[in-house]
Amino acid sequence: PTAVELSASKSNANRPLPAPPEHLPGGSCTICLFYQYKEPSWTAREHRAALNKVHELASRYDVTGRGRCAPEGLNCTLTASANDMRAFCYALRSWEPELFDGTDFKLEDGVPPEKRFRTFTLRKVDELVGYALDGVKAPSLHRHSGRHLEAPEYHKQMQEKDTVIIDVRNAYESDIGRFNPPEGGATLLDPKMRTSKDFPKWLNAPETKDQLKNKTVMMYCTGGIRCERATALLNQITDAEPEFQTKGVVMVRGGIERYLKTFPEGGYWKGKNYLFDKRMEQAPAKKTDEEMERD
């Protein structure tokens, strides 16, 4: 039977963060990945205030890493000590509880000190993911976002026929790892994108719509942020085109990152998950080097 770590699939949104494990290696750090969309968007003044606040908190809690701050929200990959990282997350929740109480802060403790970022940089940008859909062109997440499935449900959905699964990452990421659904189950579609800007055009192409029509559409990406806008874009298109309908649009909560923690032997994943921090890649924890070679 497939090993499943159910506790690893749980979101940290709207609940206390897990306490740091005991006996962490000396000098180790904690990596935190999170994103939070804001609807309605921050005004120009609120956007500046958010940038200043996040800088202030990072300095206060000795947090390093990088992030993007747009009128539509915040996306960060950060490192700090286990306690400081949690203090930073709780400080964000205290500052804007309505927004950040619902943030799923993904924490990994016990990371070797050399994986820690040296500095903190927060870029002021127009949109969190470069779909060229900033401002009025962006589909509303409240109205159109796809449904989040926990990793075990997502795994099960890959076994269903009349299902397609779309990799919404860039081609260089897909090259080192991807989902490989079982025979008779979902069909994998890889848009082979150079950048995220290619996605809206690919999604609107008649041949793509033919492959998605009357199917359950699954999407996946590293941590979830790209799927939020991508699923909303598809639902916005089907809302506007009665002749083009799907059986539903879903994404895995917490992205590939959380799926691999939930399925430490890999589940239906083949290869490695490309990461945007100093770890560079993530492999299923209980998969041997030999098994990885065979992938």
C-alpha positions in Angstrom: 0.0 0.0 0.0 1.0 3.6 -0.6 2.5 5.4 2.5 0.4 8.5 3.3 1.4 11.1 5.9 -2.1 12.6 6.5 -0.8 15.1 9.1 1.6 16.5 6.4 -1.4 17.3 4.1 -3.0 19.7 6.6 -3.1 23.4 5.8 -1.9 25.9 8.5 -4.5 28.4 7.5 -6.9 29.6 10.3 -5.1 27.6 13.0 -2.0 27.8 15.2 1.3 27.0 13.5 2.9 23.7 14.5 5.4 24.1 17.3 9.1 23.7 16.4 10.3 20.1 16.8 12.5 19.3 19.8 16.2 18.8 19.5 16.7 20.7 16.2 20.4 20.6 15.0 22.4 23.5 16.2 22.5 26.4 13.8 19.8 25.0 11.6 17.1 27.2 10.1 13.5 27.1 9.1 12.2 27.8 5.6 8.8 29.3 5.2 6.9 29.4 1.9 3.7 31.4 1.7 1.5 33.5 -0.6 -1.6 35.5 0.2 -3.9 37.2 -2.4 -5.8 40.3 -1.5 -9.2 41.1 -2.9 -10.0 43.9 -3.4 -6.4 44.9 -4.1 -4.5 47.3 -1.9 -4.6 50.9 -2.9 -1.3 52.6 -3.8 -1.0 53.9 -0.2 -1.9 50.5 1.3 0.6 48.8 -1.0 3.4 51.1 0.2 2.4 50.5 3.8 2.4 46.7 3.3 6.0 46.9 1.8 7.1 48.9 4.8 5.5 46.6 7.3 6.9 43.4 5.9 10.4 45.0 5.8 10.0 46.1 9.4 8.9 42.6 10.6 11.7 40.9 8.7 14.2 43.2 10.3 12.7 42.7 13.8 12.7 38.9 13.6 16.0 38.5 11.7 14.2 37.0 8.7 16.1 36.7 5.3 14.9 35.6 1.9 13.0 37.1 -1.0 9.5 38.1 -1.8 7.2 39.9 -4.2 4.6 42.4 -3.0 1.9 43.5 -5.4 -1.4 45.4 -5.0 -3.0 41.9 -5.2 -0.9 40.5 -2.3 2.3 38.9 -1.1 4.4 35.9 -2.0 7.6 35.0 0.0 10.3 32.4 0.4 12.0 33.1 3.8 14.5 31.7 6.2 15.0 32.3 10.0 15.4 30.4 13.2 12.4 28.2 14.0 11.1 30.5 16.7 11.8 33.7 14.8 10.1 32.4 11.7 6.9 31.6 13.7 7.1 35.0 15.4 7.2 36.7 12.0 4.1 34.8 10.8 2.2 35.6 13.9 3.2 39.2 13.6 1.7 39.3 10.0 -1.5 37.8 11.5 -1.6 40.4 14.2 -1.1 43.2 11.7 -3.8 42.1 9.2 -5.8 39.3 10.8 -8.6 39.2 8.2 -6.0 38.6 5.5 -3.2 36.6 7.1 -5.2 34.4 9.5 -6.2 32.5 6.3 -2.6 32.2 5.1 -1.2 28.7 4.8 2.4 29.2 6.1 4.4 26.1 4.9 7.2 25.5 7.3 10.2 23.2 7.1 12.4 23.0 10.2 15.9 21.6 10.6 17.2 23.0 7.3 21.1 23.1 7.2 22.5 26.7 7.9 24.1 26.9 4.4 20.6 26.9 2.9 19.7 30.1 4.7 19.4 33.3 2.6 22.0 35.9 3.5 19.8 39.0 3.0 16.1 40.0 2.7 14.7 41.5 -0.5 11.1 42.4 -1.2 10.3 43.5 -4.7 7.5 45.9 -5.4 5.7 44.4 -8.5 2.4 44.8 -10.4 1.4 41.1 -10.1 2.6 38.1 -8.1 2.8 35.7 -11.0 3.8 37.1 -14.4 0.6 36.2 -16.3 0.3 39.8 -17.6 -3.1 39.9 -16.0 -2.6 42.7 -13.5 -5.3 45.0 -12.4 -8.7 44.8 -14.2 -7.6 41.9 -16.4 -7.0 39.6 -13.4 -9.8 37.1 -12.9 -11.4 37.4 -9.4 -10.3 34.6 -7.1 -13.5 35.0 -5.0 -15.7 34.4 -8.0 -13.6 32.1 -10.1 -10.9 30.3 -8.2 -10.7 26.5 -8.6 -11.5 24.1 -5.7 -8.6 23.1 -3.4 -8.2 19.4 -2.8 -6.1 18.0 0.0 -3.2 15.9 -1.3 -5.0 12.5 -0.7 -8.1 13.6 -2.6 -6.0 15.0 -5.4 -4.1 11.7 -5.6 -7.4 9.8 -5.9 -8.7 12.2 -8.6 -5.7 11.3 -10.8 -7.2 7.8 -11.0 -10.4 9.0 -12.6 -11.1 8.9 -16.3 -12.5 12.0 -18.1 -9.9 13.9 -16.2 -7.0 16.0 -17.5 -4.1 17.3 -15.3 -2.2 20.5 -16.3 1.3 21.4 -15.3 1.2 25.2 -15.0 4.9 25.6 -14.3 7.6 26.5 -16.8 9.3 23.9 -19.1 12.6 23.9 -17.2 10.7 22.8 -14.1 8.7 20.1 -15.8 11.9 18.7 -17.3 13.1 17.4 -13.9 9.8 16.2 -12.5 6.1 15.8 -13.2 3.0 13.8 -12.2 2.5 10.5 -14.0 -1.1 9.5 -13.5 -2.0 5.8 -13.6 -3.1 4.0 -16.7 -6.8 4.6 -17.3 -6.7 7.7 -15.2 -6.0 11.4 -15.9 -4.3 12.6 -19.0 -1.3 14.9 -18.4 -1.1 18.1 -20.4 2.1 20.1 -20.4 1.8 23.6 -22.0 5.7 23.7 -22.3 5.8 27.3 -21.3 8.9 29.5 -21.4 7.3 31.9 -18.9 3.9 32.2 -17.2 2.9 34.9 -19.8 2.5 32.0 -22.3 -0.3 30.4 -20.3 -3.4 32.5 -21.1 -2.7 32.2 -24.8 -2.3 28.4 -24.5 -5.4 28.1 -22.4 -7.5 30.1 -25.0 -6.3 28.0 -28.0 -9.1 26.0 -29.6 -7.1 22.8 -29.4 -6.6 23.2 -25.7 -10.3 23.9 -25.1 -11.1 20.7 -27.1 -8.9 18.7 -24.6 -10.6 20.3 -21.6 -14.2 20.3 -22.7 -16.5 18.1 -20.4 -13.5 17.0 -18.4 -12.5 17.4 -14.7 -9.5 19.7 -15.0 -6.7 19.4 -12.4 -3.8 21.9 -12.1 -0.6 21.8 -10.2 2.5 24.0 -9.5 5.2 24.2 -6.9 3.4 25.7 -3.9 0.0 26.6 -5.2 0.2 30.3 -6.2 0.3 29.9 -9.9 -2.7 27.6 -9.8 -4.9 30.2 -8.0 -4.9 32.6 -11.0 -4.7 29.7 -13.6 -7.8 28.0 -12.3 -9.6 31.3 -12.0 -8.7 32.2 -15.6 -10.2 28.9 -16.9 -13.4 29.3 -14.8 -13.7 32.9 -16.1 -13.5 31.6 -19.7 -16.1 28.9 -19.2 -18.4 31.4 -17.5 -18.2 33.6 -20.6 -18.5 30.7 -23.2 -21.6 28.5 -22.6 -20.5 26.1 -25.3 -17.2 25.4 -23.5 -17.8 23.8 -20.1 -15.7 21.5 -17.8 -16.8 19.1 -15.0 -14.9 21.3 -12.5 -11.5 22.8 -11.9 -9.3 21.7 -9.0 -5.8 22.2 -7.6 -3.8 20.5 -4.9 -3.7 22.5 -1.7 -0.1 23.5 -0.9 1.1 22.4 -4.4 3.6 19.7 -5.2 5.6 20.6 -2.1 2.8 19.4 0.2 1.9 16.4 -2.0 5.4 15.0 -1.7 5.3 15.5 2.1 2.0 13.6 2.2 3.3 10.8 -0.1 6.9 10.4 1.0 7.4 7.5 -1.4 6.3 9.8 -4.3 2.8 8.7 -5.0 2.2 9.4 -8.7 5.1 11.9 -8.8 8.2 11.1 -11.0 11.5 12.9 -10.6 12.2 16.0 -8.5 10.3 19.2 -7.6 12.2 22.3 -8.7 12.4 24.8 -5.8 13.0 28.5 -5.7 15.2 28.6 -2.6 18.7 27.3 -1.8 17.5 23.7 -1.5 17.0 23.9 -5.3 14.9 20.7 -5.5 12.7 18.4 -3.5 12.6 14.6 -3.8 10.2 12.2 -2.1 11.7 11.6 1.4 11.4 7.8 1.3 12.4 7.2 -2.3 15.9 5.6 -2.7 18.5 7.0 -5.1 18.0 3.8 -7.2 14.3 4.5 -7.5 15.0 8.2 -8.4 17.4 7.0 -11.1 14.6 4.8 -12.6 12.2 7.8 -12.7 
